[in-house]
Amino acid sequence: MLFSQELRDDVLAGEVTVSFRLWKRPKVKVGGRYPVVPFAAVTGADVLRAGEPDREALRRRAAHAGPIDDSTLLYRVEFHPVRGGTKPG
């Protein structure tokens, strides 16, 4: 999954742990299920976990694929960073 440059360090640090995406179909595969929620159901805690200061900032970021109103369905993707292990040998 790709993230905006300004969010990448926070994603790698584990500070951003959820993303809301406006997709025609899910694009992430590993592990998961991607619940679909209306934008109105996004909580204040979700906004902070997504690395945004407020709901309108989240709406603007997610709207790159089209306009978002309160009834627009978004994929809610929760994740955590996976650190690479040591190489054998």
C-alpha positions in Angstrom: 0.0 0.0 0.0 1.4 3.4 -0.9 1.3 6.4 1.4 1.9 10.1 0.9 5.4 11.2 1.5 4.4 13.3 4.6 2.9 10.2 6.2 5.6 7.6 5.5 7.8 8.3 8.6 4.7 8.1 10.9 3.6 4.8 9.2 7.1 3.3 9.7 7.2 4.5 13.3 3.8 2.7 13.9 2.1 6.0 14.7 -0.3 5.8 11.6 -2.1 2.4 11.9 -5.3 2.9 9.8 -6.1 4.2 6.4 -9.3 4.9 4.6 -9.4 4.3 0.9 -11.9 5.1 -1.8 -11.4 2.1 -4.1 -13.7 0.4 -6.6 -12.3 -2.9 -5.2 -9.8 -3.7 -2.4 -6.2 -3.5 -3.6 -4.3 -4.8 -0.5 -4.1 -8.6 -0.2 -2.0 -9.9 2.8 -4.1 -11.0 5.7 -7.1 -9.4 5.0 -10.5 -8.3 5.3 -11.3 -4.7 4.5 -14.6 -3.5 6.0 -16.4 -0.9 4.1 -17.7 2.0 6.2 -19.5 5.2 5.4 -17.4 8.3 6.0 -19.9 9.4 8.7 -18.8 6.3 10.7 -15.2 7.4 10.9 -14.4 8.2 14.5 -12.2 10.9 16.0 -9.8 8.1 17.1 -9.7 6.8 13.6 -8.8 10.3 12.3 -5.9 10.4 14.7 -4.8 6.9 13.9 -4.8 7.9 10.2 -2.4 10.7 11.0 -4.8 13.5 10.2 -5.6 16.5 12.4 -9.3 16.4 11.7 -12.1 14.8 9.7 -11.9 17.3 6.9 -8.2 16.7 6.4 -8.9 12.9 6.2 -11.8 13.6 3.7 -9.5 15.6 1.5 -6.7 13.0 1.5 -9.1 10.1 0.8 -10.9 12.1 -2.0 -8.0 11.7 -4.5 -10.2 9.0 -6.1 -13.4 11.0 -6.1 -15.6 13.2 -3.9 -16.5 12.0 -0.5 -19.7 12.9 1.4 -20.9 11.4 4.7 -22.6 8.5 2.9 -19.6 7.6 0.7 -18.3 4.1 1.5 -14.6 3.8 2.2 -12.4 0.8 2.8 -11.0 0.8 6.3 -7.5 -0.8 6.3 -5.8 -1.4 9.7 -2.1 -2.4 9.6 1.1 -2.4 11.5 4.7 -2.1 10.3 6.6 -5.3 9.9 10.3 -5.0 10.6 12.7 -7.1 8.5 14.5 -9.9 10.3 18.1 -10.7 10.1 19.4 -12.6 7.1 20.6 -16.1 7.7 24.2 -16.9 7.2 
